[in-house]
Amino acid sequence: MKLNKFLCALAVTTLLLQGMHATALPSDRQQPVKVNAQKLEANRGKNLSVYSGNVVITQGSLQIRADRVEVHGNPEGEIRRVIATGNPAHFQQQMQQSQNLVKARARRIEFKVNADELQLTGDAHVDRDGNTLAAERIDYDLNSEKMQAQGQSGDGRVEMIWKPERKPEGTAPADSAEDNKDSTEGQ
């Protein structure tokens, strides 16, 4: 019985983590990047801008909120990666296949822009459509929906919570119909 539950949980985990191919809204990359912060230090030679003090960065549905944000670019002026730190730092973006936002938080968030990859470290948490994953570190590929999570060294744990899918009203779960049939046959 325990093995059967384990296999069922493993199958659900695999499906959840592989998910549908989801990408950010196509219009997000076409929107201007807006930054609001208390302080900016920029080094054009290093293609680095450092924002601090209640930083809010938006581009379309994408939003990053943090105490400090480093924006690393290339010589052409394109943003390559963003490193946000805070207690915690927050990331959210609407994905094409879902009406809900992907929400993430951690003490450090590294967003690799061209690859659409998040690396969350320090009390990391991801919420996708009400399904949550919490761990010390989470690597999350937004395009493929693949995740890897690690607990803290020692007894640190990874916790995942799935909310049940809603069934249309009047639809009985398949298992309960079989259970009812089996229990009435012996009478």
C-alpha positions as CSV (number, residue, x, y, z in Angstrom):
1,M,0.0,0.0,0.0
2,K,2.8,2.4,0.9
3,L,4.7,1.6,-2.3
4,N,1.5,2.3,-4.3
5,K,1.0,5.7,-2.6
6,F,4.7,6.5,-3.3
7,L,4.4,5.6,-7.0
8,C,1.2,7.8,-7.2
9,A,3.0,10.7,-5.5
10,L,6.0,10.2,-7.8
11,A,3.8,10.3,-10.9
12,V,2.0,13.4,-9.7
13,T,5.4,15.1,-8.9
14,T,6.7,14.2,-12.4
15,L,3.6,15.6,-14.1
16,L,3.6,18.8,-12.0
17,L,7.3,19.5,-12.5
18,Q,7.2,18.8,-16.2
19,G,3.9,20.5,-16.8
20,M,2.8,22.1,-20.0
21,H,5.3,24.0,-22.0
22,A,4.8,27.5,-20.6
23,T,6.5,30.7,-21.5
24,A,6.2,34.3,-20.3
25,L,3.6,36.4,-22.1
26,P,5.2,37.4,-25.5
27,S,4.3,41.0,-24.9
28,D,6.4,41.2,-21.7
29,R,9.7,41.4,-23.6
30,Q,8.3,44.2,-25.8
31,Q,7.4,46.4,-22.8
32,P,9.7,49.0,-21.3
33,V,11.6,48.1,-18.1
34,K,10.6,50.5,-15.3
35,V,12.7,50.8,-12.1
36,N,11.8,52.5,-8.9
37,A,14.4,52.7,-6.1
38,Q,15.9,55.0,-3.5
39,K,19.4,54.8,-4.9
40,L,21.2,53.9,-8.2
41,E,24.9,53.2,-8.7
42,A,25.7,52.5,-12.4
43,N,29.0,51.5,-14.1
44,R,28.5,51.6,-17.8
45,G,32.0,50.1,-18.4
46,K,31.0,47.0,-16.5
47,N,27.4,47.0,-17.8
48,L,26.2,46.9,-14.2
49,S,23.5,48.9,-12.4
50,V,22.9,48.4,-8.7
51,Y,19.6,49.7,-7.3
52,S,18.9,49.8,-3.6
53,G,16.2,50.8,-1.2
54,N,12.7,49.4,-1.7
55,V,13.4,48.4,-5.4
56,V,10.5,47.7,-7.7
57,I,11.2,46.6,-11.3
58,T,8.4,45.9,-13.8
59,Q,8.2,44.8,-17.4
60,G,4.8,43.9,-18.5
61,S,3.5,41.2,-16.1
62,L,7.0,40.7,-14.7
63,Q,7.7,42.3,-11.3
64,I,10.7,42.1,-9.0
65,R,10.7,43.6,-5.5
66,A,13.7,43.6,-3.3
67,D,16.0,45.6,-1.0
68,R,18.8,45.5,-3.5
69,V,18.9,44.6,-7.2
70,E,21.9,44.1,-9.5
71,V,21.2,44.4,-13.2
72,H,23.9,42.8,-15.4
73,G,23.9,43.7,-19.1
74,N,25.9,43.1,-22.2
75,P,27.7,45.7,-24.3
76,E,24.6,46.0,-26.6
77,G,22.6,47.1,-23.6
78,E,20.5,43.9,-23.2
79,I,19.8,42.6,-19.7
80,R,21.5,39.2,-19.1
81,R,20.7,38.6,-15.5
82,V,19.2,40.2,-12.5
83,I,20.2,39.4,-8.9
84,A,17.7,40.5,-6.3
85,T,18.3,40.3,-2.5
86,G,16.0,41.0,0.3
87,N,14.3,39.6,3.4
88,P,12.8,38.2,1.2
89,A,13.1,39.3,-2.4
90,H,10.0,38.7,-4.7
91,F,9.6,37.7,-8.3
92,Q,6.3,37.2,-10.2
93,Q,5.3,36.8,-13.8
94,Q,2.2,35.7,-15.7
95,M,2.9,32.7,-17.9
96,Q,1.1,32.2,-21.2
97,Q,-0.6,28.9,-20.3
98,S,-2.0,30.1,-17.0
99,Q,-4.2,33.0,-15.9
100,N,-2.4,33.0,-12.5
101,L,1.0,34.5,-11.8
102,V,4.1,32.4,-11.0
103,K,5.2,33.9,-7.6
104,A,8.6,33.2,-6.1
105,R,10.4,34.6,-3.1
106,A,13.8,34.0,-1.4
107,R,16.5,35.9,0.3
108,R,18.4,35.8,-3.1
109,I,16.9,35.5,-6.5
110,E,19.0,35.2,-9.7
111,F,17.0,35.6,-12.9
112,K,18.8,34.5,-16.0
113,V,16.8,36.6,-18.5
114,N,17.6,34.9,-21.9
115,A,17.1,31.4,-20.4
116,D,14.1,32.3,-18.3
117,E,15.6,30.5,-15.3
118,L,15.3,31.4,-11.7
119,Q,17.8,30.4,-9.0
120,L,16.2,30.9,-5.5
121,T,18.4,30.6,-2.4
122,G,17.6,31.1,1.3
123,D,14.1,30.2,2.4
124,A,13.0,29.8,-1.2
125,H,9.3,29.5,-2.1
126,V,7.4,29.1,-5.4
127,D,3.7,29.3,-5.9
128,R,2.2,28.2,-9.2
129,D,-1.6,28.1,-9.4
130,G,-1.9,27.5,-5.7
131,N,0.6,24.6,-5.8
132,T,3.6,25.4,-3.6
133,L,7.2,24.3,-3.2
134,A,9.4,25.4,-0.3
135,A,13.1,24.6,0.2
136,E,16.5,26.2,0.9
137,R,17.3,26.3,-2.8
138,I,15.1,26.0,-5.8
139,D,16.2,26.0,-9.5
140,Y,13.2,26.8,-11.7
141,D,13.2,26.8,-15.5
142,L,10.1,28.9,-16.4
143,N,10.0,27.6,-20.0
144,S,10.0,23.9,-19.3
145,E,8.5,24.0,-15.8
146,K,11.3,21.9,-14.5
147,M,12.4,22.4,-10.9
148,Q,15.0,21.1,-8.6
149,A,14.9,21.7,-4.9
150,Q,17.2,21.1,-2.0
151,G,16.7,21.4,1.7
152,Q,19.3,22.8,4.1
153,S,22.2,20.6,4.9
154,G,21.6,18.3,7.8
155,D,17.9,17.7,8.4
156,G,16.6,20.4,6.0
157,R,13.5,19.4,4.1
158,V,11.8,20.1,0.8
159,E,8.0,20.6,1.1
160,M,5.6,20.5,-1.8
161,I,1.8,21.1,-1.4
162,W,-0.6,20.4,-4.2
163,K,-4.2,21.7,-4.2
164,P,-6.8,19.3,-5.5
165,E,-8.0,19.9,-9.0
166,R,-11.6,21.0,-9.2
167,K,-14.0,18.5,-10.7
168,P,-17.2,19.7,-12.4
169,E,-20.2,19.6,-10.1
170,G,-22.1,16.3,-10.1
171,T,-19.1,14.3,-11.1
172,A,-18.1,11.5,-8.7
173,P,-14.5,10.7,-8.4
174,A,-13.6,7.5,-10.3
175,D,-12.2,5.7,-7.2
176,S,-15.4,6.2,-5.1
177,A,-17.6,4.7,-7.7
178,E,-15.4,1.5,-7.7
179,D,-15.3,1.5,-3.9
180,N,-19.1,1.6,-3.8
181,K,-19.5,-1.2,-6.3
182,D,-17.1,-3.4,-4.4
183,S,-18.8,-2.8,-1.0
184,T,-22.3,-3.6,-2.4
185,E,-21.2,-6.8,-4.2
186,G,-20.5,-8.7,-0.9
187,Q,-24.1,-8.0,0.4
